[in-house]
Amino acid sequence: MQIKDAKVILTGGSTGIGYQTAKLLKEHGADVFICARSEKDVQKAISELGIKGTTADVSNENNVQHLFEKALQEMGGVNVVINNAGIGNFDALVGQTHEIIFQFFPH
């Protein structure tokens, strides 16, 4: 598949890596539909990038269903899903116990 033929749902697409991914996909001709939890951030991104989007919390099944219904309606189909939404633990590594560290980095 060519990128210009892609109809992409990109979660977490309003800021950071998701925003830049949406921007690159759009620049290469993809039809891009983003979501994020913040209405303000989603509206800013879709306005700046000339893409489509909606507010959705992907940890909520009803929100995910609405996301796909809206994307399908606006793009006429979906053939790529990029699940970029996530949460992180931003505590300093030096403050963690080695049990927690080895949970993520087994030895």
Sequence and secondary structure as in RCSB ss.txt:
>XXXX:A:sequence
MQIKDAKVILTGGSTGIGYQTAKLLKEHGADVFICARSEKDVQKAISELGIKGTTADVSNENNVQHLFEKALQEM
GGVNVVINNAGIGNFDALVGQTHEIIFQFFPH
>XXXX:A:secstr
  GGG EEEEET SSHHHHHHHHHHHHTT EEEEEES HHHHHHHHHHHT EEEE  TTSHHHHHHHHHHHHHHH
S   EEEE       S GGGS HHHHHHHS  
